């Protein structure tokens, strides 16, 4: 079994920073893309940022220049450094990984964490 566990969420003032972490564990053969998504109440889940195993990144326009995604392949961990936070960033943040489980014959599947809440408020 595979699980993704997010951490680092919390309450922060506008303009502040938070660093989210997501560690994938279990019977993992390899992880291709890892990413962060967020969902505010009453809104659709949206992509925040993704990163490939080789370090190629993609960001939502709303977070470009403020957020930085990174990963440690040896630790199967992805991070999201969030700076200059705005109230609009308030949401549950979910970790995502496209990975191949050990013994899965090379087929990748999409896995999700349970989420961590980020609240930006004064």
N, C-alpha and C positions, 0 to 999 in steps of 0.2 A: 504494500500500500504506500501511497505517496500523500504527503500533506505539505501545504504551504502555510506558514504562520507569519503574519505581519506583526510589527511592533513599531513603536515610536510615535504613535498618534497622541493627540492631546489638545489642550486649549492654549492658544497663542494669540497675542495681540496683533492687529494689523501692522505689517512691516516686519514682523518677526520671522523666525525660521524654525523649521522642524526637519528632522531627518528620519525617514521611514526605512525600515528594513524588512526584508522578507526572506526567510530561509526555507528552502525546499529540502525535504528529508524523505527517506524511505528508499525503496528499491528503484533507484534512478540510474539509467544507463547514460543518458546525456540530455542536456537541455539546450534547445535551439534559442527561441526568443523568450525573453522575460519582459514583463511590463507592468505598468500600473494603470489602473482605471479608477474612476471615481463616480459616485452616484449621490446626488443630493436628493432630499425628500421631494417627491413629485416630479423628478426629472429622470431622464434616461441615463443609463450608465454610459460614460464616455471615456474614450482613450485619453490618457494623460501623457504617457511616454512609453516607448519600448526600446529594447536594446538586444541586439543579436549577440551570439556567443563571441563573435569577433569584435564587438564593441561599436557597431554601427547603431546610431540612435535616431529616434523619431519622436517629435514632440507635437502636442496639440498647440495650435497658434496661441491659445490663451495662456500658456505657461512658458513659452519660449523666452529665454533670457532670464527667467526666474528660477526654474527648476532644472536640476541636473540628475539624470539617471546614470547609474553605474552598476557594475556587478563584479563579483569575485567568483570566478568559475570554480576555483578549488573548493570554495565553501558553499556552492550552489545558492548563493545569496545575491539578491538585487537590492539596490538602495535608491532612494529618491530624496535628494537634498532639495528642500523647498525654502526659497528665500523670498523676501519681499511679499510675504503672504497677504492676501486680500480676503475680505469677508466672502467674496464669491468663490473662494477655494474651499469653503466649508463643505464637507462631504464625507461619506464613508469611502475610504480608499482601499481598493482591492488589488492584491497581487495576482498576476497571471503568469503561467508558464506553459509553453509548448514543449513537451518533453517526451522522451522515450523511456518507458519503464524497462527494467531488466527483464528479459525473457518475453518481450512483446513482439518479437520478430521484426523489429525496426519501425513499427508504426508509432507515430506520435499522437499524443492526446493533449487536450487542453485542460489545465487544472487551475483551480481558483482557491485563494485563501478566504477566510471568513470576513476579513475586512478590519480596518482600524479607523476609528473616528478622528477626523481633524476638524477642529472648530476654530475659526478665526473671528475673534470678537473683542471689542474693547469694553 
